[in-house]
Amino acid sequence: MNQKINFWLDIILAVMFIPVAISSLVFFFGLNTSFLGIPSYGWRMMHNNLGMIFIILMLIHIILHINWFWCMIKGFFHKSN
């Protein structure tokens, strides 16, 4: 069950990253007046809403992998002889 959750969570995160990244580039290059037929407020609303969903999903992803994370931290700071 956990592998299926991880798989679908990773797919959703990858798909969600694309519009967040595109909207970030729109703002970075100053194209946020109207770009691809989407007005500025549409880009901002999409960026903010999808960004918040992305953050929540990333927190879930981190929680699901917390044991792996702690093992890596312990291994990183463990001195070998």
Beta strands, then each sheet from edge to edge (+ up, - down):
strand 1: 34-35
strand 2: 38-39
sheet 1: 1+ 2-
end
